[in-house]
């Protein structure tokens, strides 16, 4: 008998066919199920490796052994006249037929049934898996039916080197959903705060005050990307919707649109228009912009340099890319805050970048917001800032970062009670953002609400014990509460040497003999006053040295005021006729402020 016929007789070909079909089906099932349980990719690779290594072993056993009614026996021990090979072959044929039918059923369900609900948003794509479950619980039993937090997506790539992509996709989804006024969306700084932490979905939702959580993962290999997204009803800890997308990087924008549309559909959100969509760009540019944002969010001088390289690389490919232009403008503004770039050097570049964006996209929310920030902080153009902020919030009224930018203008215009009330709404949408709580505490301090200010800054410090400026703010509140001992303790904990030493000098006025205060005051002024004239004026004002305080304030240029005149340290100056003249010079006299028409409204189910 020929070798070929012997292979057929021993069912080697049937075993090979059955093995391949069953292995393929197992891999498909594993690819579907494992991401839901967040099983690492290495496990799936292990399954595939075991199946591949098992193939030659299966062929060897098919050749060397035979399954008989008495069990498995070696081939050479069997009488061929009584061989069970034909009966085994027929069984294998039936196995192959059944598995092939299952595979065909899987393919049909995947291609035509499971993706039918998304047919109106995108073409059907082979290889996509949909696992939908009914919404659990009573819809009326909620902590805010249209409330949602988008968590940072997990990087499931083989080398764990795609964090920028996972974060970027989640942030893009958040920005997309923020354009829906009827959706109460938690801001990035709070929802991303759980990244890398072992916290249950239910607890996260309770801390954030939302009913739903959107989580997911990203895995990229070459130009192929797999994105898994899951919408969870946190009240019942049940999956409302989940979907896995296997596509190329070019399709990533369609995926984001589909996820946003699914969230809107499942939450039954009321839309005033069409569901917001992403504007597609070159995939390489998109990756470079996400990398730039990833490093820019680290907020260090070194990370700003890395971010600049990615944004500039994106502009080399697409010179008109709005996000890269804005990214560079934001870096320049932040570098002035770090003292690594002067305002004079930064202003023309910021102006040029933002004007480039607005010339092509006049309604771009972030570009208008940053132009408002530039007008306010660099130029004291309060009316211009108001116009830019209003255009920004018309486009993205629920983006809490843009709302917070605009609230600084209300603060500058001495509309303290209004700003304080709106900051409470910001904190509801961004409860883990220590900056928001510190800003609220500053406004409450300036408005004279010392008890409220103390609570707000303590909450900020609980969220971030070493946050820049927060302990100094706590110390200033204690000084106004006539508690210099506690104030000094807080100032000693301040990470900013400038603010910490400034506070200790002020506390010395109440704790030490006058000559000790004067020595500490002079030491601070000699070291820091030239770079921080507004803080020097605060020190002089707190000490009742009115003439010296006005000298520092008069030296501040008309453009570029970056602090508030409403601080309690300036109370000793307010009855002096020079005070009204100073406010008028900066465009902040009462009649000048009243002439600026500027309103902020935060829409949404609980606004």
C-alpha positions in Angstrom: 0.0 0.0 0.0 1.3 3.5 -0.9 2.2 6.0 1.8 -0.5 8.3 0.6 -3.2 5.6 0.9 -1.8 4.6 4.3 -2.3 8.2 5.5 -5.9 8.1 4.3 -6.5 4.7 5.9 -5.2 5.9 9.3 -7.4 9.1 9.1 -4.4 11.4 9.3 -6.0 13.8 6.8 -9.3 13.8 8.7 -7.6 14.4 12.0 -5.6 17.3 10.4 -8.8 18.9 9.0 -10.7 18.4 12.3 -7.8 19.9 14.3 -7.5 23.0 12.1 -11.3 23.7 12.1 -11.6 23.2 15.9 -8.5 25.2 16.6 -9.7 28.1 14.5 -13.1 28.1 16.3 -11.3 28.0 19.7 -9.1 31.0 18.8 -12.2 33.0 17.6 -14.0 32.3 20.9 -10.9 33.2 22.9 -10.4 36.5 21.1 -14.0 37.3 21.8 -14.2 36.3 25.5 -10.8 37.1 26.9 -10.9 40.9 26.4 -14.1 41.1 28.3 -12.4 39.7 31.4 -9.3 41.9 30.7 -7.1 38.8 30.4 -3.6 39.9 29.2 -2.7 39.3 25.5 0.0 36.9 26.5 -2.7 34.3 27.5 -4.2 34.4 24.0 -0.8 34.1 22.5 -0.2 31.1 24.7 -3.4 29.5 23.5 -2.4 29.9 19.9 1.1 28.6 20.6 -0.2 25.5 22.3 -2.6 24.8 19.4 0.2 25.2 16.8 2.5 22.9 18.8 -0.3 20.4 19.2 -0.9 20.1 15.5 2.1 17.8 14.7 1.5 15.8 17.8 -2.1 15.2 16.7 -0.8 14.0 13.3 1.7 11.7 15.0 -0.9 10.2 17.3 -3.3 9.7 14.3 -0.5 7.8 12.4 0.8 5.8 15.4 -2.3 5.0 17.3 -5.9 4.0 16.7 -9.0 4.5 18.8 -10.8 1.1 19.3 -13.7 0.0 21.4 -11.1 -1.3 23.9 -9.4 2.1 24.1 -6.3 3.6 22.4 -3.9 1.1 20.9 -0.7 1.3 18.9 -1.3 0.8 15.2 1.0 -2.2 14.8 -0.9 -4.1 17.5 -4.2 -4.0 15.5 -5.5 -6.6 13.1 -6.3 -4.7 10.0 -9.3 -6.9 9.2 -10.9 -5.8 12.5 -9.7 -2.2 12.4 -12.0 0.6 13.7 -10.4 3.2 11.4 -13.3 3.4 9.0 -15.8 3.9 11.9 -13.4 6.5 13.4 -13.2 8.2 10.0 -17.0 8.6 9.8 -17.0 10.1 13.3 -14.4 12.6 12.3 -16.4 13.5 9.2 -19.4 14.3 11.4 -17.2 16.3 13.8 -15.8 18.3 10.9 -19.3 19.0 9.5 -20.7 20.1 12.9 -17.7 22.4 13.5 -17.9 23.9 10.0 -21.6 24.6 10.6 -20.8 26.3 13.8 -18.1 28.4 12.1 -20.6 29.4 9.3 -23.2 30.3 11.9 -20.6 32.4 13.8 -19.6 34.2 10.6 -23.2 34.9 9.6 -24.1 36.2 13.1 -21.0 38.3 13.3 -21.4 39.8 9.9 -25.1 40.3 9.5 -26.8 40.0 12.9 -24.6 41.4 15.7 -23.6 44.5 13.8 -27.1 45.3 12.4 -27.6 48.0 15.0 -24.7 50.0 13.6 -25.4 49.6 9.9 -26.5 53.2 9.7 -23.2 54.5 11.0 -20.6 52.4 9.1 -20.2 49.6 6.6 -20.3 46.1 8.0 -16.9 44.8 8.8 -15.9 41.1 9.0 -14.3 40.0 12.2 -16.2 42.4 14.6 -17.8 40.9 17.7 -20.8 42.2 19.4 -22.0 41.1 22.8 -25.1 43.0 23.9 -26.9 42.5 27.1 -30.2 44.1 28.3 -30.0 47.1 30.6 -30.3 45.9 34.1 -32.3 47.7 36.8 -35.1 50.2 36.8 -34.4 53.3 34.6 -36.0 55.5 37.2 -33.6 54.3 39.9 -30.5 56.3 39.1 -28.1 58.9 40.5 -28.4 60.8 37.2 -29.6 58.8 34.3 -27.6 60.7 31.7 -24.4 60.7 33.8 -21.2 59.1 32.4 -17.5 58.8 33.1 -15.1 57.8 30.4 -12.1 55.9 31.9 -8.6 55.8 30.5 -8.5 52.9 28.1 -6.0 50.1 28.9 -3.0 49.5 26.7 -3.2 45.9 25.7 -0.5 46.0 23.0 2.2 43.3 23.0 5.0 45.6 24.2 2.8 47.9 26.3 4.1 50.9 24.3 0.8 52.3 23.1 -0.3 54.2 26.3 -0.5 57.4 24.3 -2.9 55.8 21.9 -5.1 54.3 24.6 -5.3 57.6 26.5 -5.7 59.6 23.3 -8.7 57.5 22.0 -10.4 57.7 25.4 -9.8 61.5 25.5 -11.1 61.9 22.0 -14.3 60.1 22.9 -14.6 62.3 26.0 -14.2 65.4 23.9 -16.8 64.1 21.4 -19.4 63.3 24.1 -18.7 66.7 25.8 -20.5 68.3 22.8 -23.8 66.8 23.9 -25.4 69.3 26.3 -27.9 66.8 27.8 -25.1 64.4 28.9 -23.5 65.0 32.3 -20.0 64.0 31.6 -17.1 63.7 34.2 -14.0 65.5 33.1 -10.7 63.9 32.1 -8.8 64.8 35.3 -11.2 62.9 37.5 -12.1 60.0 35.2 -8.4 59.3 34.4 -7.5 59.5 38.1 -8.3 55.8 38.4 -5.7 54.8 35.9 -3.6 51.9 37.2 -5.6 51.7 40.4 -7.5 48.6 41.6 -10.9 50.1 42.2 -14.2 48.5 41.5 -16.6 50.0 38.9 -19.3 50.5 41.5 -16.9 52.4 43.8 -15.6 54.6 41.0 -19.1 55.5 39.9 -20.1 56.3 43.5 -17.1 58.6 43.9 -17.6 60.3 40.6 -21.4 60.5 41.0 -22.4 58.8 37.8 -24.7 56.0 36.7 -22.6 54.7 33.8 -19.0 54.0 33.1 -17.4 53.7 29.6 -14.2 51.6 29.7 -12.1 49.9 27.1 -8.8 48.7 25.8 -6.6 49.3 22.8 -4.2 46.9 21.1 -2.2 48.0 18.1 0.1 45.9 15.9 1.5 47.6 12.8 -1.4 49.3 11.1 -4.0 47.0 12.7 -5.8 48.2 15.8 -8.3 46.4 18.1 -10.5 48.6 20.2 -12.8 47.1 22.8 -15.4 49.4 24.4 -17.8 48.5 27.2 -20.7 50.6 28.6 -21.5 49.6 32.2 -24.4 50.4 34.4 -22.5 50.9 37.6 -25.6 50.8 39.8 -26.2 47.1 38.8 -22.6 46.4 37.7 -24.0 45.1 34.5 -22.8 45.5 30.9 -25.2 47.6 28.8 -23.3 47.4 25.6 -19.9 46.1 24.5 -18.2 45.8 21.1 -14.8 44.9 19.8 -13.5 46.6 16.6 -10.8 45.0 14.5 -9.8 47.5 11.8 -6.9 49.5 10.4 -5.7 52.8 11.9 -7.4 54.6 9.0 -10.8 53.5 10.4 -10.1 54.8 14.0 -12.3 57.9 13.5 -15.2 55.8 12.3 -14.8 53.7 15.4 -14.9 56.7 17.7 -18.1 57.9 15.9 -19.7 54.5 16.3 -18.9 54.3 20.1 -20.3 57.8 20.7 -23.4 56.9 18.7 -23.9 53.7 20.7 -23.5 55.6 24.0 -26.1 58.1 22.9 -28.5 55.4 21.9 -28.1 53.3 25.0 -28.5 56.3 27.4 -31.4 57.6 25.4 -29.8 61.1 25.4 -31.8 63.9 23.8 -30.0 65.5 21.0 -30.6 69.0 19.6 -29.0 67.9 16.3 -27.0 65.0 14.9 -24.7 62.9 17.0 -21.2 64.7 17.1 -18.6 63.1 14.9 -14.8 63.2 14.6 -13.2 65.0 11.7 -10.8 62.4 10.1 -7.1 63.3 9.6 -4.0 61.5 8.3 -3.4 58.5 10.6 0.3 59.4 11.0 -0.6 62.9 12.0 -3.2 61.6 14.4 -0.6 59.4 16.2 1.9 62.3 16.4 -0.7 64.6 17.9 -1.7 62.0 20.5 2.0 61.5 21.4 2.3 65.2 21.8 -0.7 65.5 24.1 0.6 62.5 26.1 3.8 64.3 26.9 2.2 67.7 27.3 -0.1 66.3 30.0 2.9 65.4 32.1 3.4 69.2 32.6 7.2 69.4 33.1 9.6 71.5 31.2 11.2 68.3 29.8 8.0 66.8 28.7 7.0 70.1 27.0 10.1 69.7 24.8 9.2 66.2 23.9 5.6 67.2 23.1 6.8 70.1 21.0 8.8 67.7 18.8 5.7 65.5 18.1 3.5 68.5 17.4 6.1 70.0 15.0 6.5 66.6 13.3 2.7 66.5 12.8 2.8 70.0 11.2 5.5 69.0 8.8 3.0 66.5 7.3 -0.1 68.6 7.7 0.8 72.3 8.2 -2.8 73.2 8.9 -3.5 70.7 11.6 -5.5 72.5 14.2 -4.7 70.2 17.2 -1.0 70.4 16.7 -1.1 74.2 16.3 -3.2 74.5 19.6 -0.8 72.0 21.3 2.2 74.2 20.6 0.3 77.4 21.7 -0.7 75.7 25.0 2.9 74.6 25.6 4.2 78.2 25.1 1.6 79.5 27.6 2.5 76.8 30.1 6.2 77.5 29.7 5.6 81.1 30.8 4.0 79.8 33.9 7.1 77.6 34.6 9.4 80.6 34.0 11.3 78.9 31.2 10.0 81.4 28.5 9.2 85.1 28.8 5.8 86.4 28.0 7.3 88.8 25.5 8.9 85.9 23.6 5.8 83.6 23.8 3.0 86.1 22.9 3.7 86.5 19.1 4.1 82.7 18.7 0.9 82.0 20.6 -1.0 84.7 18.6 0.2 83.3 15.3 -0.6 79.6 16.1 -4.1 80.4 17.3 -4.9 82.8 14.5 -3.9 80.1 12.0 -6.5 77.8 13.6 -9.2 80.3 13.8 -8.8 81.5 10.3 -9.7 78.0 9.1 -12.0 77.0 12.0 -13.6 80.2 13.5 -15.7 78.2 15.9 -13.0 75.9 17.2 -13.8 75.7 20.9 -10.3 75.2 22.3 -8.7 77.7 20.0 -11.2 80.3 21.1 -10.7 79.4 24.7 -6.9 79.7 24.5 -7.2 83.0 22.6 -9.4 84.2 25.4 -6.8 83.1 27.9 -4.1 84.9 26.0 -6.1 88.1 25.8 -6.9 87.9 29.6 -3.5 86.9 31.0 -1.1 88.4 28.5 -2.9 91.6 27.5 -5.6 92.4 30.1 -8.1 92.7 27.2 -11.1 91.7 29.2 -13.7 92.5 26.5 -11.8 90.5 23.9 -11.3 87.6 26.3 -15.1 87.6 27.0 -15.9 87.4 23.3 -13.5 84.5 22.8 -14.7 82.6 25.8 -18.4 83.0 24.8 -17.6 81.6 21.3 -15.7 78.7 23.0 -18.6 77.8 25.3 -21.2 78.1 22.5 -19.4 75.2 20.8 -18.5 73.1 23.9 -20.7 74.3 26.8 -20.0 71.2 28.9 -16.2 71.0 28.6 -15.2 71.7 32.1 -11.6 72.7 31.2 -13.0 75.4 28.9 -15.5 76.5 31.5 -12.7 76.7 34.1 -10.7 79.0 31.8 -13.7 81.3 31.4 -14.4 81.3 35.1 -11.0 83.0 35.7 -12.4 86.0 33.8 -15.4 86.2 36.1 -12.8 86.1 39.0 -10.8 88.9 37.4 -14.0 91.0 37.0 -14.7 90.6 40.7 -17.9 88.6 40.1 -16.9 86.4 43.0 -20.2 85.0 44.1 -21.2 84.0 40.5 -17.8 82.4 39.9 -18.0 80.5 43.2 -21.4 79.1 42.3 -20.3 78.0 38.9 -17.2 76.4 40.3 -19.4 74.2 42.4 -20.9 72.8 39.2 -17.4 72.3 37.8 -16.5 70.3 40.8 -19.6 68.1 40.4 -18.5 67.3 36.9 -14.8 67.0 37.9 -14.9 65.8 41.6 -11.3 64.6 41.8 -9.7 67.7 40.3 -7.7 69.4 43.0 -7.1 72.5 40.9 -10.8 73.2 40.7 -11.1 73.0 44.5 -8.1 75.2 45.0 -9.5 77.8 42.6 -12.8 77.7 44.4 -11.0 78.2 47.7 -9.1 81.3 46.3 -12.4 82.8 45.2 -14.0 82.1 48.6 -11.1 83.6 50.4 -11.3 86.8 48.3 -15.0 86.9 48.9 -14.5 86.7 52.7 -16.0 83.2 53.1 -13.2 81.9 55.2 -14.9 78.8 56.6 -15.9 77.7 53.1 -12.5 78.5 51.7 -10.9 76.3 54.5 -13.1 73.3 53.6 -12.3 73.7 49.9 -8.6 73.9 50.2 -8.5 71.0 52.7 -10.4 68.9 50.1 -7.9 69.9 47.5 -5.0 68.9 49.7 -6.7 65.6 50.5 -6.7 64.9 46.7 -3.2 66.1 46.1 -1.2 66.7 49.3 1.8 68.3 47.5 0.0 70.3 44.9 1.8 73.5 43.9 0.4 76.5 45.8 -2.2 74.6 47.9 -0.4 74.7 51.3 0.4 78.4 50.7 -3.3 79.0 50.1 -4.1 77.2 53.3 -1.6 79.3 55.2 -3.2 82.5 53.8 -6.6 81.4 54.9 -5.3 80.7 58.4 -3.7 84.2 58.5 -7.1 85.7 57.7 -8.6 83.6 60.5 -6.0 85.1 62.9 -4.3 81.7 63.4 -0.6 82.5 62.4 0.8 79.4 64.1 -1.2 77.0 61.8 -0.5 79.3 58.9 3.3 78.9 59.5 2.9 75.2 59.6 1.1 75.2 56.2 3.7 77.5 54.7 6.5 75.2 55.7 4.8 72.4 53.8 4.5 74.4 50.6 6.5 72.9 47.7 6.9 76.3 46.0 9.8 77.9 47.7 8.7 81.3 46.5 5.2 81.0 48.0 6.3 79.2 51.1 8.9 81.8 52.1 6.5 84.6 51.2 3.9 83.1 53.6 6.5 82.6 56.4 7.5 86.3 56.0 3.8 87.3 56.4 3.3 85.0 59.4 6.4 86.5 61.0 4.6 89.8 61.3 2.2 88.2 63.8 4.6 85.7 65.4 8.0 87.5 65.7 9.3 90.9 66.7 9.1 93.6 64.1 12.8 93.4 63.3 12.5 89.6 62.5 9.7 90.3 60.1 11.6 93.1 58.4 14.6 90.8 58.0 12.5 88.0 56.4 10.7 90.6 54.3 13.9 92.1 52.9 15.4 88.6 52.3 12.3 87.6 50.2 12.2 90.9 48.3 15.9 90.8 47.5 15.6 87.3 46.1 12.1 87.3 44.4 10.5 90.7 44.1 11.9 91.5 40.6 10.3 88.4 39.1 7.2 88.4 41.2 6.1 92.1 41.8 2.5 91.2 42.5 3.5 88.9 45.3 5.8 91.6 46.6 2.8 94.0 46.6 0.9 91.3 48.6 3.6 91.2 51.2 3.8 94.9 51.6 0.0 95.3 51.6 -0.4 92.6 54.3 2.2 94.5 56.4 0.3 97.8 56.0 3.2 99.3 54.0 0.8 101.1 51.6 3.3 103.2 49.7 5.7 100.3 49.0 2.8 98.1 47.9 1.7 100.8 45.4 5.3 101.0 44.1 5.2 97.4 43.2 1.7 97.5 41.7 2.5 100.6 39.6 5.5 98.8 38.1 3.3 96.0 36.7 2.7 96.6 33.0 -0.7 97.3 31.6 -0.7 94.1 29.7 0.2 90.8 31.5 -1.6 91.0 34.8 -1.9 87.4 35.9 -3.3 87.7 39.4 -6.3 89.1 41.3 -6.7 92.6 42.8 -9.4 91.2 45.1 -7.0 89.5 47.5 -7.5 90.3 51.2 -3.8 91.3 51.4 -4.8 94.5 49.6 -7.5 95.5 52.0 -5.2 98.2 53.4 -4.9 99.8 50.0 -8.6 100.1 49.0 -9.3 103.5 50.6 -6.3 105.1 49.0 -7.2 107.3 46.0 -4.4 105.6 44.1 -6.4 102.3 44.2 -9.2 103.5 41.9 -6.7 104.9 39.5 -4.8 101.6 39.5 -8.0 99.6 38.7 -8.9 102.0 35.9 -5.5 101.7 34.4 -6.0 97.9 34.2 -9.5 98.2 32.9 -11.0 97.0 36.1 -12.7 100.1 37.6 -16.4 99.3 38.5 -17.9 101.1 35.5 -15.4 99.3 33.2 -16.2 95.9 34.6 -20.0 96.6 34.3 -19.6 97.4 30.6 -18.3 93.9 29.9 -21.2 91.7 28.9 -20.2 88.1 29.8 -22.4 85.3 31.0 -21.6 81.6 31.6 -24.3 78.9 31.5 -23.5 75.3 32.0 -26.3 73.2 30.4 -27.2 69.6 31.4 -29.6 67.6 33.4 -28.3 68.9 36.7 -26.9 72.3 35.8 
